[in-house]
Amino acid sequence: MPVSFWDFMKRSTSSQRPSSSSKRMAPGLKADSLRSDSLDVISTTSVLSAADDYRTFLSDVVVVGAGPAGLVLADNLVRFGIKTKIIDNRPDRTSTGRADGIQPKTIETLRQMRLAEPLLRKGVRIYDIAFWKSTAKRSLHRTSREIHYPPVVDLLDPYILLVHQGMVESVFVDDLKERGVEVERNTAFVDFEYTPQKVRPLQVICKQNVDQTRKTLGTRYIVGCDGAHSQVRKSIPNARPTGASSDALWGVLDGVLDTDFPDIWSKVVVHSEELGSILMIPRERNLTRLYIELKSDTVSDSPRQELTQEYVQRRAQEIMAPYIVKWRSVEWFGRYQIGQRVASNFTDQERKVFIAGDASHTHSPKAAQGMNTSIHDSWNLAWKLNFAIRGLAKPALLATYEQERKKIAEDLINFDYEHANAFAAGDPEALAANFVKNVAFISGFGVNYDYNVLNVPSKGHGLGTLKPGCLLPPAKVTRYIDANPVDIQNDIPALGQFRIYFFAKNVHGAMPFLEAVCNMHQSTSSYVGRVTVAGNASYTIQPPLAAPHDEFVCPERYTPVSGIFTYALVTDMPRNDMEIADLPPILRDSRWTFYLDNVPEMDTRKQSCMDKWLDGLSENEVVVLNVRPDGYVCTVRRWADGSRENGLAAVRWMDEYYETFLCDI
């Protein structure tokens, strides 16, 4: 099997810039094909400014904020090999409070990063919701139970995973540390200066919290993940948050309960007509989180400072009566008002400064969307920055970040407004109806992107559930090389690369098609081939950054011919009817992504992959599916047969697609 550029990673896990003596050539590259100007190989030496005696550090990206959004962004960038500095004004990671719910799509994202297992081991899984109510005529009673994620949503993990935000942060902090990168704590963002003519045009001005020392960070891009009161957002012209706050005031408690309430291990919505509502959520370590409504007509005369922890606990006990609720211990207490706002812009005019997470949108916490949406802001942006920094992206690519994520933030606010109102009204039917209406969106798998340069409508009919701008549904296949059943949507790890899947029932009959595509993609005669050469040259100079546990992921299996594209073949032919050696070179080298569609009984819907994704495939047809680095469908097309002519047509189709947003040599 060829040596891929990911093998470079194995030589160094302690430095973000391995020594030049240890670099090796990426597969298929000649020495004269490397472009010395393809990216600026930066120095890690600190530069002292004579003018102001500030210390200057050089990086590709400065990430401001080490909550989930900032850590996900930094960890992905570092994995891609991008020189990243992450700063945070706090002395340590989150220890108590804040977010605690991980939705199914976020679990999938963690699986694709190979970071899910520690959280799956420690978290509490919620499969149901119980609704309780009390009125003037009837004491507190259960009105209904519902499945949290009904079968209408096709999910591999049909539950919410409850873990403390600090545990989520720890997973990423530890992964970064294994790659030689640590969060710079007690460091606050102050402002930035932009000088277009410089290689690193942004000078980030920071302040040390301990001694108030100032320093500058020279960088190409800034991403503000610094929360609802984001200083980065304030530094971007015309990025003002728009929206409103409600008068509703809520208290929140994390603690260990003594209670005779029977549904303590379910997610519970409790409504008292007289006193307000409670949302009860089980947590790790026998903790329970309670969101307690401090109903306006009962607390309007109380100054906010008088709404103490003890006051909120008493209110919870009153709402939960006649059931007994006592606290053995309280780990965290807070108060909040619901603010539903979206920033008017997610980036500056030059697309050099971005915001993500709570810096760009805020809403109520009761639908467990905040941390999840923030993580996927960063998931969307990280790979696009990687391509831009490497000189592989046209301006249209970075423009899609705001196009896609601002629309999702607005959709979230619209849902949250309805959800919060139904919750406050104490109407379980309205709340359940709102949840069912939006359940796909809540899970993360209904978060769809509109058509743009990345998400291009398909030609032809009968393409099943595959829609540009949508995520891949779960599907089960067998990996040819080792006969392991795998989840095809998760089997290829997230390495910042596009995925190109070929589907053919008869591989032998489709061979002319496959050979035509593979031969052209190995040649600079095709745009995709030239992008591969440019990408491999970039990754040779600035390779991905390893961690010791990557040896168990074996990323080199998935990028044997290209750092930009992973190729995969799916067929339902019997395993004994073909050999890997019979495939064209690109697919032969991609042996770990050769799949047999032969285990429909293991699927969530008991369907084959081709039936679920494509509405089936005839004996002669070939389908080509392009998938983005963040797992969304780019574009998909079906051909009537596996002829060479159709293969060449597929090459032209893919060239036209990728030429709109990627740069070649």
N, C-alpha and C positions, 0 to 999 in steps of 0.2 A: 504493500500500500504506500502511496507517495507520502512524503513528509509535508505537512501543511505548516502555514505560518504560525499556527497555535503551538507548535512544538517549540517555538522561540520562548514561550512563557515559562517552560520548565527550568530554564537556566537561572532564573532570578526571581525571588519573591520578596526581596528586601528593599528594592529600589524601583522607583517609577521610571527611571531611564536606564536600562541595562547598558553596559559598556559596548562600544562599537565592535570590539574584538570578538564578542560573542554572537554577533548577528549572522544569520544565515539567509540564503536567498529563498524567497517564496517560490512555490512550485511553478514551473513553466516560465520563469522570468530569466531574461538574459541581463547581464550586467549593464549593457547600454540602454536597457529599457527603463531603468530606474530614473525617475525625475528628481533631481536634487531640489527643485523648487516646488515639489508637490506639497510640501508642508514645511513649516519653519521648525526645525529641531531646536528646542529651546534649552537654554542653560539653566541649571538649578542653582547657580551661584547668586547670592543676594547682592544687590547693587545699592550702594549708599548714595543718596541724593545730596549733592553739595549745597543745594539751595536751602533745604529745610531739614536736613539731617534725618529725614524719614527713611526707614529701611524699605526697599522695594523688592517684592518677590514676583517672579514671573510664572504665569500659568496660562492655560488655554481657557479655563472657565473658573470663575469664582462663584461658589454657591453660598448664599447667605441664609443661614438657618439650618439647624440639624434636627428638625422634626422629621416625620416620615417622608414628606415631599422632598426635602433637601437631601436626606440620606439615600433615598431611592435614586435620585438624579445623580448624586456623586458616585454612588456605587456602580451604577451602569456605565458612567463615563470612564471611571477608573478601569473597569473591566475591559472597556473598548480600547484602552491605552491612551486616553486623553489626560493631559496634565491638569489636575483638578485641585483646587484649594477650597475647603469647606470651613466656614467660620460660624460661630454661634455665640450669642451674648450671654448664654447661661453657663454656669460652672460645670454642669453635668447633664446627662441625659434625663429624660422625664422619669421621676421616681414615683409619683402618685397622680391620680386623676387623668383628665383629658380623654382621648378617644379609646374605645375598647372593642369595637366590632369590625370583623373582617368578613367582607361579603364574598360570595363564590368566585367572582371574577378575580378578586385580589388573591384568593387562594391559588387560582390558576396561574396568575402572574408569578407568585412566589414559587410555584412548582417549576415554571419555565426558567426561573433563575436558580433553581435547585437550592432554595432556601426555606422551603415550607415545613420540612420535617420538625425542627425544634418547636415551632409554634403549634403544629398539629398535635404534638405529644403533650403540650402543656395547657392547651386551650380547652374551653368548654364549648360543646357544639349544641346549638339550638335548632331544633327541628319543628317546634310548634309555638303557637301563640294562644294564650288564654285571655278571654275578655271577662271582666268582672264589673258589677255596677251596684250602686246603692241609691235608693230614692227615699223620699219622705215616707212612703208607704211600705217599703221593703228594705230589709238590711242587706248588707253586701252579699252578693251571690254571683256565681259564674253564669254568664249568659251564653257562651259558646267557646269552642276550641277550634282552631284552624291549623292546617299544615302551613308552616312558614313559607316553604317554596313548593307549591302544588305542581303536579306533573306537567302542567301546561308549559312550564319553563324546563328546557332540556339542560340539566346540570349534572356534572360529574360529582360535585360536592354540594348537595342541596340543603345547606345549613349555613347559619352565621357562626363564625368562630369567634368566641369571646376571649380576648387576651388583652392585657394592659398595654397601652401605647409604648411604655418604656421597654417592654419585652420585644415589641416590633423594632423599635429603634436599636436595641442591643444586637439583633440579628445582623443589621446592616453595619453598625459600628464595628462589630467583630469581623465581618467580611472585609470591610475596608482596611482594618488593622492588619489582617493577614496579607493584604496586598501592599502593605507599607505606607498606608495613608491614615492619618488620624485627624479628628475634628480639632480645630483650633478654638479652644473654649475662651470664655471671658473676653471675646473680641466682638465689638459692635460695629456694624456698618454705619458710616456717617454720610457719605456722599460719593459721587464719582465725577471724573472729568473725562471728556471725550476729545481725542486728538486723532482725526481720521488718517493722517499721513503715517502714523506709527504702525509697526507690525502688530504690536499689542496696543490698540488705540485707547483702551480704557484704563484709567488710573483710579483704583478703588481706595478711598480714604477710610481707614478703620481706626478704632480707638480701643485700647486695652482697658478693661473695666477696673483692673486692680490699681494701676498707677497712672492711668489716663494718657499713657504714651500713644502717640499717633504713628501710623505707618501707612505706606501705600502698597497696593498689590497691582502689578501690571498684568493685564489679561486681555483676551479677545472678547469674552462674553461674561456677563453677569446674570445670574438667575436669583431673584429674590424669593425665597421660600420662608420668609420671616414673619408669617402670621398675619392676623387680621389688621394689626396696626403697622403693617410693613413700611419700613423706612425706604426700602428700595422702590416700592410703588410710589411713595411720595416724591421720589427723585425723578420719576418719569413724567414728562409733561402729558397732560390729558389722560391720566390713568386713574381718575377719581372714581371711587366706588359709588355706585348709584343703587338706590333701593330705600328701604325703610326698616325701622325697628318697631316691633309691636310693644304694647304696654305690658304684655304677659311677663311675669317674673317667676323664675323657677329656681329651686334649690336642688343640689345634687349631692348624694352621699355614697361613698364606697365604704363598706364595712362588713363585719361578720355578724349575722343576725341570730337571735333566739326567737323563733316564731312557730306558731301552730298553723300558719297559712299553708294550705295543701299544695299550691302550685309554685313553690319557691324555686324549683329547678326548671321552670318554663319561663319564656318571655311572657310577661303579664301586663295587660293594660287595665287599670282600675279607674273607675270614674264615680265620684260622689257628686250628686246634683248640687249639694249644699257647699261642699268644701273643696272640690277640684279633683284633679286627676293625678295618678302616679303611673310611671312606667318602671317596671321592675325587671332587672336583667341579671341572671346568674353569671358569676365571674370565676376566674381561676382562684385557687387557694381558699375555697369556701366563701369567697366574697360575694356580696350582692350589691349591685348599683341600683339606687332609687333616684329617679327624676321626680320631684314633687312640685306640683303646681301651687304657687302661692297666689291664690285667686284674688283678683284685684279688689273685689268688693269686700274682702275680709282683711286685706293688708294695706289698703290705700292710705290709711292714716299713720302707718308705721314707717319711720325713717328706715332707709335701707340698712344702716348699721345696726338697727335693732332686730333685723331678720337673721338672727344668729343660728349656729348649728343646732342649739337646743330648741329654738323656735321651730326650725324646719323638722326636726325629729318629732316634736309634739304634733305638728300638722300631719306628718305621715301616720302616726299612731291613730289620730282622729279619723283619717280617711280609711284606714285599714280595719277599724273597729267593726265587728266585735273580736276580730282576730288579734292576738297578742303579737306585738312587734317590739323587740328590745335589741339593743346593740351591745354585743360583747366588746367590740372595738370599732373605731372609725378611723379609716386610713386617710380619707380625703373628704373635704367639704368645700362646696363652691356655690355661687349664685350667678345667674346669667339672665339676660333678656334676649329674646330672639331677634336677631338682625339678619335680614335677607338682602344681600347686596352682591353685585357683580361689578368688577372694575370695567371702566369704559374701554380700556385697552389693556392687552396682556403683554405688550412689548412697546419699545420706543420706535420712533420713525425709522431708524437705521437697522432695526432688528438686531441690536447688540445687547440690549438689556431686556430681560424677560421676568415675569412673575408667575408663580405657580402655587397651588394649594390655597390656604386661607388668605394669602396675600392677594389673590385674585377673586375669591368668592367666599361668602360666609352664609350660614343658614342654621337652622335649629339642629341639635344633635340627635334627635330622637329616632330618626330613621337609619342611623348608623351609616351615613354617607360621607362625612367629612374626610376622615383619614383615607377612605377608599378613593374618593374623587381626587384628592391631593396626590396620592400615589400614582394615579393614572394620568394626571397632568404631567408628572415627571417621566413616566413610562413613554408617553407620547413625544416628549421633547428630547429625551436623551439621545436616541438614535439619530435624530435629525441634526442635532448639534455635532455629533460624531462625523457625519458625512460632510457637514459644512466646514468644520475645522480641518478636515483632510483635503479640502478642495475638490470634493467629489459631488457637491450639491450646487444646483442652480438656486437663485433666490426664491424661486417658487416653492421649494421644499420647506424652508423655515417659515414661510408665510402660512403654511397649513396649520402650524401650531395654534395660532390665535383663531383661525377659521374654525378649527375643530373643537378646541377646548372651551372657547367662549360660548359657543352654541350649547355645549353640554352643561356648562355652568348655568346658563339661562334656563335650560330644561329642568335642571335640579331645583332652581329657585321656584319655578312654577309648580313642580311636584311638592316641594316642601311647604309652600304656602297652603295648598289644599290639605296636605297631611297634618300640618300643625293646627289648622282651623278645625279639622274633623276631630283631632285629638282633644283640643280644648273644649269642643262642644260636647264631648262625652258621648258621641253617637257611635256605638260599635258597628252598626250597619254601614254608616257612611265611611268610617275608618277602614273597615274590611273591604268595602267597594273600592276605595281609593288605593288600597294596597294591591288588590287583584288587578286593577287597571294598570298599575305601574310596576308590577312585580318583576318583570323582565329588566326594567330600568334599575330597580333597586338592587337586583342581583349583580348588576354590572354587565350582563350579557345582552341587555337591551340598549346599551349605550352605543348608538350607531352614528357614524359620520356621514355627512352629506357628500354628494359627488364633488370632486375637485381633481387636481392633477394626479393625486394618488389613488383616488377611488373612482374608477372609470366604469360606466355602465357596460354590461355584457351584451354581446351580440348573440342572437339565437335564443331559443326557448328551452324550457325543461331543464334548467340548471339547478333545480332543487332549492336547498336552503342557502346556497352560496350567493350572497349579494355583496357587491362592492361597498366598503364602508362598514361591514358587519363582521363579527367574530366568527371563527369556525366553531360549529357545534361539536360536542364530544363524539368521538367515533373510535371504535376498537378495531385494530388490525394486528396481524402477526408480522414481526420483523423477520425477514427472510434469513438473515445471516445466522441467527441464534434461536429461531423459533419462539421467541418471547412474545406473548401478547402485550401490546402497548397501546396507550392512548395517543393516537397519531397527532392530535393537536398539541400535545405536550412533549412528545418524544424528542424532538429536536430542541436543544437548549437555546435560550435567547442569547445570541452572540453578536447582535447588531446587524444581522444579515437578512436579505430577502430569501424567501423560499419559493422554489419553482417546482410544482408537483405535476407529473405526467400521469394520467389515468388511461389504462388500456386493458380491455379484457383479454385480448390476444396480443401478447408482447411480440411474438414472432411476426404476426401480420402488421404490427405497428413499427417494425424495425426500420423501414425506410424513413418514416417520419422522425423517429428518435435519432437516427444517424444524421439526418440533415440538420436538425437542431443542434445536436452536440458538436458536430464538426464546425458549424458556423460559430458557436459560442466559444470554441477553442481558438478561433481565428480573429484577427483584428479586422476582418472584413465585416463583422457585425458590430453594432454599437454595444451590445451586451458584452461581447468579447473584449472590446477596448476598455469598457468600464472595469472589467475584471483585471486587466493588466494594470490600469491606474490604481485600483484598490489594492492589489497585491503589492505594488510598489510602495504605496503609502504604509501598509501594514509591515512591510519589511523594515522601513525606516523607524516607524513608531508602532511597535507591536502591542497586542493586548497584554495586560498585566495579570500575572498568575497569583493564585493562592494555593497552598498545599493541597486543599481538598479538591482542586480542579483535576487532580489525577484520577479521581473517581468519576468525574463527569466525562473525561476524555474528549474535550472540545475538538481536538484534531480530527476526530471521526466525521465531523459534520462540515468541515471546510477544507476538504482535500484538494480542491482545484481552485477555489475562489474564496476570498474573504468577504465578498459582497453577496454571493449567491450560494445557497445550499440547494442541491438538486435531489429530487425524490421521485421514485416510481412506485405506482400502486396498481396492482393487478389482482384478479381472482383466479388466475391459472393455478393448477396444482404445483406444489413446490418441486416435485420431481420432473416436471415438464420443461424446466429451464435451468440454466446455470448463470451465475453472475458473469462468468467469463464470456458469455454470449452477448453481453450488452455493449453498447458504444462506450468509449473510454471514460467520458465524464460520469456516466451512470455506473460503470464498472468500479471506478474509484470511489463512488458514493455508495458503497455496499451497505453501510449502516442505515441508509435511508431507502432501502428497497423493501416494500411492504406487500404482504398478501392479505387481500380483503376476504378473509375466510372464517371470521369468528362473530357473526351477527348475534349469536346467542349471548355474547358478553356485553353487548351495547346497551346503553340506557333505554333505547327504544326497540331493542331487538332487531335492528336494521343493519345491513351492511353499510360500510362507509360510502360506497358508490351510490347506493339507493338513497341514503340520507342526504348526502351532499349534492348529488347530481341528478336525482330522480332517475337513477339507473343509467346504464350504458349499453349500447348495442355491441354486437360482436366486433364490428369493424371500426367503431368510433374511437377517437382520441380526444381527451380533454386536457387543457393546460390551465393550471391555476397558479396565479401569482399571489403571494402572501407577504404582507409588510413585516418588518422586524418586530413590530409590537403585536403581531398576531391577527391583524385585520386583513380582510380580503381586499386585494388591489383590483384585480380584474381577472376574468375567467372566460374561456371560450372553448367551444366544441367544434371538432372537425369530423366530417362524415366518414373518413377513412384514414388509414395510416400511410398514405402515399408520400413520396418525397416532395411532390409539389405542395401538398398541404403542410409538410414540415417547413419548407422554405417560407410559406405564407405565415406560419407561426413565428418564424424568426423575424420577419418584417413587422409583424404585429407587436412583438415584444420590444423590438428596437424603437418603434414609434412611441410606445408607452414609456419606457425608461428614459428616452431622450428628452422628455418634457421636464424632468427634474433632476437627473443625474448628469455629471460631467464625465467625459471620457478622456483619453490621453491626448 
